[in-house]
């Protein structure tokens, strides 16, 4: 049994609470938030102990892992405070707001002989496990190219001010517009790509603020980029493109092209996303062939999109019966559970240390649109 504490009880904290039920090996000792009203509402809703101060939380001798669910600009300071207090840290993305901050967090953890892990946990999903299995079995030959999409739709045109979590926390739209969709969302694609293909050797990054008018209440704010694209070259030889945005129609898919076929993962935010496999030497499903013939005969594209390839059945049962509500059907607490299990075995968790640093560096490079870059972090 690993005892944990949440720091930060905003919108995302309810996702962690929902999925904590999947992991009986985790015990939540209590929670803390600098916003007293938000803290009281969250702790009352879930029946949790609310710490009286950050110091009380960090000095709790029962807590082994601090889960940092604060805003990104607070990650660095809190990560360091928790490590100085002798706690392992699981941190929402990124580890810090700059590469130097992220390095200091990882180096401090190494100095203290503690573990620091980074979210998101979707890189540990059932869908990722099945995709890795298909690649490992050689079902598409050697992977060569990947397209990862993290388009969340034009949320600033939606009624986002009315969005609430289970315990009543507001979706922090203004803050997300200021921080940028890339720092918030790139990790969901990067965690998959790095898990499947290893470290990035180099790349090109571009970002832009395409829609500076986000509606009433955003006037005068310094808004971050709402579009980014990165082309990444992996040490393994794979080339990938990752796009993040807050305007194009929602698309969180991943397409992997190999020597002998393709894999399409329909939704990287779904723990058991539909996965389709196509092999160049085999016929496509009948409906896809009919659609192709119809388009060629009529000379126009049908007003629908069929996922390329045949659906693949999961050969193993669901590992997470409790998931957050659509659209974030991710087992958020799985990353903490995997971390606790590895620490218990004296091993390094997969998304810890230098690998977590690598993910933070990549997300920061994409967010900043740095042009050509070579990551300084290795694992």
C-alpha positions in Angstrom: 0.0 0.0 0.0 1.4 3.4 -1.0 0.1 6.5 0.7 -0.3 9.6 -1.4 -1.5 13.2 -1.1 -3.0 15.5 -3.7 -1.8 19.1 -3.9 -4.2 21.0 -6.1 -8.0 20.3 -6.1 -9.0 22.0 -9.4 -10.7 20.6 -12.5 -8.2 17.7 -13.2 -8.2 16.5 -9.6 -11.6 14.9 -10.1 -10.3 12.9 -12.9 -7.7 11.4 -10.6 -10.3 10.8 -7.9 -12.6 8.9 -10.4 -9.8 6.6 -11.5 -8.2 6.1 -8.1 -10.8 3.3 -7.5 -8.9 1.3 -10.1 -5.9 1.0 -7.9 -6.6 -0.4 -4.4 -2.8 -0.3 -3.7 -3.0 3.5 -3.4 -4.2 5.2 -0.2 -5.1 8.9 -0.4 -4.1 10.5 3.0 -5.5 13.9 2.2 -5.5 16.9 -0.1 -4.5 20.6 0.0 -5.2 23.6 -2.1 -4.3 27.3 -1.6 -7.9 28.2 -2.5 -9.7 27.5 0.7 -13.2 27.4 -0.9 -12.1 25.0 -3.6 -10.4 22.8 -1.1 -13.4 22.6 1.2 -15.7 21.8 -1.7 -13.5 19.1 -3.1 -12.7 17.4 0.3 -16.4 17.6 1.3 -17.6 16.1 -1.9 -15.2 13.2 -1.8 -15.1 12.8 2.0 -11.4 13.5 2.3 -9.1 15.0 4.9 -8.1 18.6 4.1 -4.7 19.6 5.3 -4.6 23.0 7.1 -1.5 24.1 5.2 1.0 23.0 2.6 3.6 22.5 5.4 1.2 20.2 7.1 0.8 18.1 4.0 4.5 17.9 3.2 5.4 17.0 6.8 2.9 14.2 7.0 5.1 11.2 7.8 2.6 8.7 6.3 2.7 10.3 2.8 5.3 8.8 0.4 4.2 10.3 -2.9 3.0 13.9 -3.4 0.8 14.3 -6.5 1.3 17.8 -7.9 -2.0 18.9 -9.6 -1.3 22.6 -9.4 -1.1 25.0 -12.4 1.9 24.6 -14.6 3.7 27.7 -13.4 3.6 26.3 -9.8 5.0 22.9 -10.7 8.7 23.8 -10.3 8.5 25.3 -6.9 6.2 22.7 -5.5 8.2 19.8 -7.0 11.3 21.1 -5.3 9.5 21.7 -1.9 8.1 18.2 -1.9 11.5 16.6 -2.8 13.2 18.7 -0.1 10.6 17.3 2.3 11.7 13.8 1.4 8.7 12.9 -0.8 8.5 11.2 -4.2 6.7 13.4 -6.7 4.2 12.6 -9.4 3.7 15.8 -11.4 1.2 16.9 -14.0 2.8 18.1 -17.2 5.4 19.8 -17.5 7.9 19.4 -14.7 8.7 23.1 -15.0 8.0 26.1 -17.2 11.6 26.0 -18.7 14.1 23.3 -19.5 16.4 24.6 -16.8 13.6 24.3 -14.2 12.8 20.7 -15.3 16.5 19.8 -15.1 16.8 21.1 -11.6 13.7 19.0 -10.5 15.2 15.8 -11.9 18.7 16.5 -10.5 17.3 17.3 -7.1 15.4 14.0 -7.1 18.6 12.2 -8.1 20.5 14.0 -5.3 17.8 13.0 -2.7 17.6 9.5 -4.1 13.9 10.1 -4.7 11.7 9.5 -7.7 9.9 12.1 -9.8 7.5 11.1 -12.5 5.6 13.1 -15.1 2.1 12.8 -16.4 0.1 12.0 -18.5 -0.8 8.3 -17.9 -2.4 7.7 -21.3 1.1 6.4 -22.4 0.4 3.5 -20.1 -3.1 2.7 -21.5 -4.5 -0.6 -22.7 -4.6 1.0 -26.2 -0.9 1.8 -26.0 -0.2 -1.7 -24.8 -2.0 -3.3 -27.7 -0.4 -0.9 -30.3 3.1 -1.8 -29.0 2.1 -5.5 -29.2 1.0 -5.2 -32.8 4.3 -3.4 -33.7 6.4 -5.9 -31.7 4.7 -8.8 -33.6 5.7 -7.2 -36.9 2.1 -6.7 -38.1 3.0 -3.6 -40.0 6.7 -4.3 -40.5 9.2 -1.7 -39.4 7.4 1.5 -38.4 8.6 4.5 -40.4 6.2 7.4 -40.0 3.7 8.6 -37.4 1.0 11.3 -37.4 -0.3 12.3 -34.0 -3.2 14.8 -33.7 -4.1 16.7 -30.6 -6.8 19.0 -31.9 -9.4 19.8 -29.3 -11.8 21.8 -31.4 -12.7 25.5 -31.1 -13.3 25.4 -27.4 -13.1 29.2 -27.1 -16.3 29.3 -29.2 -18.1 26.8 -26.8 -19.7 27.5 -23.5 -16.5 26.6 -21.6 -17.4 29.0 -18.7 -20.1 26.6 -17.7 -17.9 23.5 -17.6 -17.6 22.0 -14.2 -15.9 19.0 -12.7 -17.7 16.5 -10.5 -17.0 18.4 -7.4 -17.9 21.7 -9.0 -14.5 23.1 -10.0 -14.5 25.5 -13.0 -12.6 24.4 -16.2 -9.7 26.9 -16.1 -10.2 28.2 -19.6 -8.6 31.6 -19.2 -5.5 30.0 -17.7 -5.3 27.4 -20.5 -5.5 30.2 -23.1 -2.6 31.9 -21.3 -0.5 28.8 -20.8 -1.2 27.4 -24.2 -2.8 24.2 -25.6 0.6 22.7 -26.4 1.8 22.6 -22.8 -1.6 21.2 -21.8 -2.0 18.7 -24.6 1.2 17.8 -26.3 2.2 15.3 -23.6 -0.8 13.1 -24.6 0.8 12.5 -28.0 4.5 12.7 -26.9 4.0 10.0 -24.2 2.8 7.6 -26.8 5.4 8.4 -29.3 8.3 8.2 -26.8 6.9 5.0 -25.3 6.7 3.4 -28.8 9.8 4.8 -30.5 12.2 5.9 -27.8 14.1 9.2 -27.5 13.9 12.1 -30.1 17.2 12.9 -31.8 16.1 16.2 -33.3 13.2 18.1 -34.8 11.6 21.3 -36.0 8.9 23.2 -34.0 6.6 25.9 -35.0 3.8 27.6 -32.9 1.5 30.6 -33.4 -1.3 32.5 -31.8 -3.8 32.1 -34.6 -7.0 33.3 -32.8 -6.0 36.2 -30.6 -9.7 37.0 -29.9 -10.9 34.3 -27.4 -14.1 36.1 -26.6 -15.4 38.3 -23.7 -13.3 38.3 -20.7 -10.0 37.6 -22.5 -9.3 41.2 -23.5 -5.9 42.3 -22.4 -4.6 38.9 -21.5 -1.3 37.7 -22.8 -2.4 34.6 -24.7 -0.1 31.8 -25.6 0.1 29.9 -28.9 -3.1 28.1 -29.8 -1.5 26.0 -32.6 1.8 24.2 -32.8 3.3 21.5 -35.0 6.5 19.6 -34.5 8.3 17.2 -36.8 10.4 14.8 -34.8 13.2 12.4 -35.8 13.6 9.5 -33.4 16.9 7.6 -32.7 15.0 4.5 -33.8 14.6 5.9 -37.3 10.9 6.8 -37.1 9.8 10.2 -38.2 6.7 11.8 -36.6 4.5 14.8 -36.9 2.6 16.1 -33.8 0.0 18.8 -34.1 -1.7 20.6 -31.3 -4.5 23.1 -31.6 -7.7 24.7 -30.1 -9.5 25.5 -33.3 -9.6 22.6 -35.9 -12.3 19.9 -35.4 -11.6 17.5 -32.6 -9.1 14.8 -33.6 -6.9 12.9 -31.2 -5.9 10.1 -33.4 -2.5 8.5 -34.1 -1.6 6.9 -37.4 1.5 4.7 -37.7 2.8 3.7 -41.1 5.2 0.8 -41.5 6.8 -1.1 -44.3 3.9 -3.5 -44.5 0.8 -1.6 -43.3 -0.7 0.9 -41.0 -2.2 1.2 -37.5 -4.7 3.8 -36.6 -5.6 4.6 -33.0 -8.8 6.6 -33.0 -8.5 8.4 -29.7 -5.4 8.9 -27.5 -7.7 10.1 -24.7 -9.5 6.7 -24.6 -7.9 4.0 -22.5 -9.3 1.3 -24.8 -9.5 3.3 -28.0 -10.6 1.5 -31.2 -7.5 0.4 -33.1 -7.6 -0.4 -36.8 -4.9 -2.4 -38.7 -4.4 -2.5 -42.4 -1.8 -4.5 -44.3 -0.8 -3.4 -47.8 -0.9 -7.0 -49.1 -4.5 -7.6 -47.8 -7.9 -6.3 -48.9 -9.6 -3.6 -47.0 -12.9 -4.3 -45.3 -15.8 -4.5 -47.8 -17.5 -1.3 -46.8 -14.2 0.6 -47.3 -13.8 -1.0 -50.8 -17.4 -0.1 -51.7 -16.9 3.5 -50.5 -13.7 3.7 -52.6 -15.5 2.4 -55.7 -18.4 4.8 -55.2 -16.1 7.8 -54.9 -14.2 6.8 -58.1 -17.4 6.2 -60.0 -19.1 9.5 -58.9 -15.9 11.5 -59.0 -16.4 13.0 -55.5 -15.5 12.3 -51.9 -18.3 10.9 -49.7 -19.4 13.1 -46.8 -18.1 10.7 -44.2 -14.8 9.3 -43.0 -14.2 5.6 -42.4 -11.3 4.6 -40.2 -8.7 2.9 -42.4 -8.2 -0.8 -41.8 -9.9 -3.6 -39.8 -10.7 -3.1 -36.1 -8.5 -5.1 -33.8 -10.0 -7.0 -30.8 -8.3 -6.5 -27.5 -6.8 -9.9 -26.4 -6.9 -8.9 -22.7 -9.6 -7.6 -20.4 -9.9 -3.9 -19.4 -7.4 -2.9 -16.8 -9.4 0.1 -15.7 -13.1 -0.4 -15.1 -13.5 3.2 -13.7 -12.7 5.9 -16.2 -13.3 9.6 -16.4 -16.3 10.8 -18.4 -16.0 11.5 -22.1 -13.9 13.0 -23.6 -11.1 12.3 -21.1 -11.5 8.6 -20.8 -8.0 8.1 -19.4 -7.0 6.2 -16.3 -5.3 9.2 -14.7 -4.3 7.4 -11.5 -2.5 4.6 -13.4 0.7 6.7 -13.6 0.7 7.1 -9.8 0.0 3.3 -9.3 2.8 2.3 -11.8 5.1 4.7 -10.0 4.3 3.2 -6.6 4.7 -0.3 -7.8 8.1 0.4 -9.4 9.4 2.1 -6.2 8.2 -0.8 -4.2 10.3 -3.1 -6.4 13.3 -0.8 -6.3 12.9 -0.1 -10.0 12.7 3.2 -12.0 9.1 3.9 -13.2 8.8 4.2 -17.0 7.9 7.9 -17.1 10.4 9.0 -14.5 13.6 10.9 -14.2 15.4 11.5 -17.5 12.5 10.2 -19.6 10.1 12.6 -17.8 12.6 15.4 -18.4 12.7 14.5 -22.1 9.0 14.8 -22.4 9.0 18.2 -20.7 11.8 19.4 -23.0 9.9 18.3 -26.1 6.6 19.9 -25.0 8.4 23.2 -24.1 10.2 23.3 -27.5 6.9 22.7 -29.4 5.1 25.4 -27.3 7.8 27.9 -27.9 8.1 27.2 -31.6 11.9 27.1 -31.4 12.5 26.0 -35.0 15.2 23.4 -35.5 16.3 21.8 -32.2 18.3 18.9 -30.7 17.1 17.8 -27.3 19.7 18.1 -24.6 18.0 15.4 -22.4 18.7 11.8 -23.0 17.6 8.5 -21.4 
